[in-house]
Amino acid sequence: MKLKERVLGIVEGLKAEYPDAECSLDYKKPYELLFATRLSAQCTDARVNIVTKELFSRYKTLSEIAHCDIHELEEIVHPCGVFRMKARDIRASANMLIQEFDGEVPDTMEELLSLPGVGRKTANLILGDVFGKPAVVADTHCIRISNKLGLVDSKDPKMVELRLKEIVPPDEQNMLCHRFVWHGRAVCNARSPKCESCTIRNFCKSYTASKTNL
């Protein structure tokens, strides 16, 4: 089977299995997703959603976050871990958004990466979910599953991102990454994958190799 056929099979299989897949972080405004993603580093999305509910009810505008007391902000985000650094980055980003981007989250990779604490994973999530641009969020699930499927051969997030951008249709990239997350949680678990119930197993090099070796 050619690579293009396998990619399309994976895309369509996961689309059928998870038609409503979306980001599991709660947000109403673009900057809320930006800050929620910063908090999600080394923390579960479920915990982040609890913290951001308090965070965005306490500070209702970008300006309030930019001018908040740093110790109060640290206390709020403390459950997410690495709280001092995360609080510092969030307040600094709020100030930068106001001072350099007229209070709006920018829509280019270069500008997003200029914000404190923002890496390519966060930038791609913003570009895809907020602005609807082709984007590959190379998170843990994406890296692990795309390697198992045989779509990539690297654990480096940037290498995985660039390779998937080459082989996945632009209009499918963002949603495919969300579906990797859902599939990784529901079926393709790192410790105990449920291969026999996997909707895309016939497109998976890891699965077909295991069957060949029996």
C-alpha positions as CSV (number, residue, x, y, z in Angstrom):
1,M,0.0,0.0,0.0
2,K,1.4,3.4,-1.0
3,L,2.0,6.0,1.7
4,K,-0.7,8.4,0.3
5,E,-3.3,5.6,0.5
6,R,-2.3,4.7,4.1
7,V,-2.4,8.4,5.2
8,L,-5.9,8.8,3.7
9,G,-7.0,5.6,5.3
10,I,-5.8,6.7,8.7
11,V,-7.4,10.2,8.2
12,E,-10.8,8.7,7.2
13,G,-10.7,6.0,9.7
14,L,-10.1,8.3,12.6
15,K,-12.6,10.8,11.2
16,A,-15.3,8.2,11.3
17,E,-14.4,7.0,14.8
18,Y,-14.1,10.5,16.3
19,P,-16.2,12.9,14.2
20,D,-16.5,15.5,17.0
21,A,-12.9,15.4,18.3
22,E,-11.8,18.8,19.5
23,C,-9.3,20.3,21.9
24,S,-10.0,19.2,25.5
25,L,-8.9,22.5,27.0
26,D,-11.8,24.9,27.8
27,Y,-11.7,28.4,26.5
28,K,-13.9,31.2,25.2
29,K,-11.3,33.7,24.0
30,P,-8.1,33.1,21.9
31,Y,-5.8,34.3,24.8
32,E,-7.5,31.9,27.1
33,L,-6.5,28.9,24.9
34,L,-3.0,30.4,24.8
35,F,-2.7,30.5,28.6
36,A,-4.4,27.2,29.1
37,T,-1.9,25.5,26.8
38,R,0.9,27.1,28.7
39,L,-0.5,25.6,31.9
40,S,-0.9,22.2,30.3
41,A,2.8,21.5,30.2
42,Q,3.5,18.6,32.6
43,C,-0.2,18.7,33.7
44,T,-3.4,17.1,32.6
45,D,-6.0,18.9,30.6
46,A,-8.6,18.0,33.2
47,R,-6.7,19.8,36.0
48,V,-5.9,22.8,33.7
49,N,-9.7,23.2,33.1
50,I,-10.3,23.4,36.8
51,V,-7.6,26.0,37.3
52,T,-8.6,28.1,34.3
53,K,-12.1,28.2,35.5
54,E,-10.9,30.1,38.5
55,L,-8.3,32.0,36.6
56,F,-10.6,33.5,34.0
57,S,-13.4,34.2,36.6
58,R,-10.9,36.1,38.8
59,Y,-9.3,38.0,35.9
60,K,-12.0,38.7,33.2
61,T,-9.9,40.7,30.8
62,L,-6.4,40.5,29.3
63,S,-5.6,43.8,31.0
64,E,-6.5,42.4,34.4
65,I,-4.1,39.5,33.8
66,A,-1.4,41.8,32.7
67,H,-1.7,43.9,35.8
68,C,-2.4,41.2,38.4
69,D,-0.4,40.5,41.5
70,I,2.1,37.9,40.5
71,H,1.9,36.1,43.9
72,E,-1.9,35.9,43.6
73,L,-1.5,34.5,40.1
74,E,1.0,31.9,41.3
75,E,-1.4,30.8,43.9
76,I,-4.1,30.2,41.4
77,V,-2.0,28.2,38.9
78,H,-0.1,26.4,41.6
79,P,-2.0,23.1,41.0
80,C,-0.6,22.9,37.5
81,G,3.0,22.6,38.6
82,V,6.0,24.8,37.8
83,F,3.7,27.5,38.9
84,R,6.2,30.4,39.3
85,M,7.5,30.1,35.7
86,K,4.0,29.6,34.3
87,A,2.6,32.6,36.2
88,R,5.5,34.7,35.0
89,D,5.0,33.7,31.4
90,I,1.3,34.2,31.4
91,R,1.5,37.8,32.9
92,A,4.4,38.7,30.6
93,S,2.5,37.3,27.5
94,A,-0.6,39.4,28.5
95,N,1.5,42.5,28.6
96,M,3.2,41.7,25.3
97,L,-0.2,41.0,23.6
98,I,-1.4,44.4,24.8
99,Q,1.8,46.4,24.0
100,E,2.8,44.8,20.7
101,F,-0.3,43.2,19.3
102,D,-3.1,45.5,20.2
103,G,-4.5,43.0,22.6
104,E,-5.0,40.3,20.0
105,V,-3.4,36.9,19.7
106,P,-1.2,37.0,16.6
107,D,-1.8,34.5,13.7
108,T,1.7,33.7,12.5
109,M,4.2,31.2,13.8
110,E,6.9,33.7,14.1
111,E,4.9,36.2,16.2
112,L,3.4,33.5,18.4
113,L,6.9,32.1,19.2
114,S,8.0,35.6,20.3
115,L,5.6,35.3,23.3
116,P,7.0,34.1,26.6
117,G,6.7,30.4,27.1
118,V,5.2,29.7,23.7
119,G,6.8,26.9,21.7
120,R,5.9,25.3,18.4
121,K,3.3,23.0,19.9
122,T,1.3,25.8,21.5
123,A,1.7,28.0,18.4
124,N,0.4,25.3,16.1
125,L,-2.6,24.7,18.4
126,I,-3.5,28.4,18.2
127,L,-3.0,28.5,14.4
128,G,-5.2,25.5,13.9
129,D,-7.9,25.9,16.5
130,V,-8.3,29.7,16.6
131,F,-7.4,30.7,13.0
132,G,-8.2,27.5,11.1
133,K,-4.8,27.3,9.5
134,P,-3.1,24.0,8.6
135,A,-1.1,23.0,11.7
136,V,0.4,20.0,13.3
137,V,0.4,19.8,17.1
138,A,3.3,17.4,17.8
139,D,2.3,16.4,21.3
140,T,3.0,13.1,23.1
141,H,0.1,11.3,21.5
142,C,0.8,12.6,18.0
143,I,4.5,11.6,18.2
144,R,3.9,8.1,19.6
145,I,1.0,7.1,17.3
146,S,2.4,8.5,14.1
147,N,5.6,6.5,14.8
148,K,3.6,3.3,15.5
149,L,1.7,3.9,12.3
150,G,4.9,4.2,10.4
151,L,4.2,7.7,9.2
152,V,7.3,9.1,10.8
153,D,10.6,7.8,12.2
154,S,11.5,10.3,14.8
155,K,10.8,11.3,18.4
156,D,11.8,14.9,17.8
157,P,8.6,17.1,17.9
158,K,9.7,19.5,15.1
159,M,10.8,16.7,12.8
160,V,7.4,14.9,13.4
161,E,5.6,18.2,12.8
162,L,7.4,18.9,9.5
163,R,7.0,15.3,8.2
164,L,3.3,15.2,8.9
165,K,2.9,18.5,7.2
166,E,4.4,16.9,4.1
167,I,2.2,13.9,3.9
168,V,-1.1,14.9,5.5
169,P,-3.6,17.0,3.5
170,P,-3.5,20.6,4.9
171,D,-7.2,20.7,5.6
172,E,-6.9,17.5,7.7
173,Q,-3.8,18.3,9.8
174,N,-5.3,20.1,12.7
175,M,-8.2,17.6,13.3
176,L,-6.0,14.6,12.8
177,C,-3.8,15.7,15.7
178,H,-6.9,16.1,17.9
179,R,-8.0,12.6,16.8
180,F,-4.6,11.2,17.7
181,V,-5.2,12.5,21.2
182,W,-8.6,10.9,21.5
183,H,-7.4,7.7,19.9
184,G,-4.4,7.5,22.2
185,R,-6.6,7.8,25.3
186,A,-9.4,5.5,24.1
187,V,-7.6,2.7,22.1
188,C,-3.9,3.2,21.4
189,N,-2.8,3.5,25.0
190,A,1.0,3.5,25.4
191,R,1.0,0.7,28.0
192,S,-1.8,-1.5,26.8
193,P,-3.0,-0.7,23.2
194,K,-6.3,-2.3,22.2
195,C,-5.0,-3.2,18.7
196,E,-7.8,-5.7,17.8
197,S,-10.4,-3.0,18.3
198,C,-8.4,-0.3,16.5
199,T,-10.3,1.1,13.5
200,I,-7.0,1.9,11.7
201,R,-5.0,-1.3,12.5
202,N,-4.7,-2.3,8.9
203,F,-2.9,0.9,8.1
204,C,-0.6,0.5,11.1
205,K,3.0,-0.8,10.5
206,S,3.4,-1.8,14.1
207,Y,0.3,-4.0,14.0
208,T,0.9,-5.6,10.6
209,A,4.5,-6.3,11.6
210,S,3.3,-8.1,14.7
211,K,1.0,-10.2,12.7
212,T,3.7,-11.1,10.2
213,N,6.0,-12.3,12.9
214,L,3.4,-14.7,14.4
